[in-house]
Each structure stands twice: as structure tokens, then as C-alpha cells.
Amino acid sequence: MEIEFELPYQAVVDCHHQGDCEVDCRFWQDTLQLGLDRDAMVRELTEYCIEGCETFSNEKLEMYCIWIASGNIQETKEFQDYEKQLESEGLN
């Protein structure tokens, strides 16, 4: 992603899963108060082929960015290794 922001582990887990993630993403959006740049969000979501994103509210744009970032993070080896470590320690 072109936009950089930090997400806590639990946000990453909560914001990208099977089923509807909107409620979870909105919760973390309200909690984190990221205040991402609108133009950067539109460029980012356009790259992910989110059609019509230029008409979305800032809140909806940010929600999509959180959702996409969470999925991207979950796909990293570092995240997967961390999850395995938590499981081996009985913490997940």
C-alpha cells in the first residue's frame, strides 16, 4: 500500500476474515482515528479496482484501507509466524 499506518495485532485479526468485516473495521476506525489523506486513499483504492471510490465518504475510504491493509498484513510471513508462535504458546 502507498499509505502507511500502524494497526495493532487485534485490529489486523478483526478486520479481515470470512464474512462481513464492516462492523469490525468501523470499530477500529473509530478507535484508531487515523485521519488518512483522501487523495491518497482514492489512489490506493483505485489501484485495488474499487470502482467508484472517488465518490465515497472519507469514512468509507478509510474503512476499505483498513480492510485491505489487514488482509495484506495477514498474508505476510512475519504475521503468520507470529500467529504460529501465539498458537504454540497457547495464546491464540
C-alpha positions as CSV (number, residue, x, y, z in Angstrom):
1,M,0.0,0.0,0.0
2,E,1.1,3.5,-0.7
3,I,-0.5,4.7,2.5
4,E,1.4,3.8,5.7
5,F,-0.3,3.5,9.1
6,E,0.0,1.1,12.0
7,L,-2.6,-1.4,13.1
8,P,-2.5,-3.3,16.3
9,Y,-2.4,-7.1,16.1
10,Q,-6.1,-7.4,17.2
11,A,-7.2,-4.9,14.5
12,V,-5.5,-7.0,11.8
13,V,-7.2,-10.1,13.0
14,D,-10.6,-8.4,13.4
15,C,-10.7,-6.5,10.2
16,H,-10.1,-9.2,7.6
17,H,-11.9,-12.5,7.9
18,Q,-14.6,-14.5,6.3
19,G,-18.0,-12.8,6.1
20,D,-18.8,-9.1,6.6
21,C,-15.9,-7.1,8.1
22,E,-17.6,-3.7,8.0
23,V,-18.6,-3.6,11.7
24,D,-15.2,-4.6,12.8
25,C,-13.4,-2.2,10.5
26,R,-15.7,0.6,11.7
27,F,-14.9,-0.2,15.3
28,W,-11.1,0.0,14.7
29,Q,-11.5,3.1,12.5
30,D,-13.3,4.9,15.4
31,T,-10.7,3.6,17.9
32,L,-7.6,4.5,15.9
33,Q,-8.7,7.8,14.4
34,L,-6.2,7.5,11.6
35,G,-7.2,10.6,9.6
36,L,-5.8,9.4,6.3
37,D,-5.4,11.7,3.3
38,R,-8.4,11.5,1.0
39,D,-6.5,11.7,-2.3
40,A,-4.0,9.0,-1.2
41,M,-6.9,6.7,-0.2
42,V,-8.6,7.2,-3.6
43,R,-5.4,6.5,-5.4
44,E,-4.8,3.4,-3.3
45,L,-8.3,2.0,-3.7
46,T,-8.3,2.7,-7.4
47,E,-5.2,0.5,-7.7
48,Y,-7.2,-2.2,-6.0
49,C,-10.0,-1.7,-8.6
50,I,-12.6,-0.4,-6.0
51,E,-14.9,1.1,-8.6
52,G,-16.5,4.5,-7.8
53,C,-14.3,5.0,-4.8
54,E,-13.8,8.7,-5.7
55,T,-17.4,9.2,-4.6
56,F,-17.0,7.5,-1.3
57,S,-17.0,9.4,2.0
58,N,-13.7,9.7,3.8
59,E,-15.0,7.3,6.4
60,K,-15.8,4.6,3.8
61,L,-12.5,5.1,2.0
62,E,-10.6,4.7,5.3
63,M,-12.6,1.6,6.2
64,Y,-11.6,0.0,2.9
65,C,-8.0,0.9,3.5
66,I,-8.1,-0.7,6.9
67,W,-9.7,-3.8,5.5
68,I,-7.1,-4.1,2.7
69,A,-4.2,-3.4,4.9
70,S,-5.3,-6.1,7.4
71,G,-5.5,-8.7,4.6
72,N,-2.1,-7.7,3.3
73,I,-0.6,-8.0,6.7
74,Q,-2.2,-11.4,7.3
75,E,-0.5,-12.7,4.2
76,T,3.0,-11.8,5.3
77,K,5.4,-14.4,6.6
78,E,6.0,-12.3,9.7
79,F,2.4,-12.3,10.7
80,Q,1.9,-16.0,10.0
81,D,5.0,-16.8,12.1
82,Y,3.7,-14.6,14.9
83,E,0.3,-16.4,14.8
84,K,2.1,-19.8,14.9
85,Q,4.1,-18.6,17.9
86,L,1.0,-17.5,19.7
87,E,-0.6,-20.9,19.0
88,S,2.4,-22.8,20.3
89,E,2.3,-20.8,23.5
90,G,-1.5,-21.4,23.8
91,L,-2.2,-17.6,23.5
92,N,-4.3,-17.8,20.3
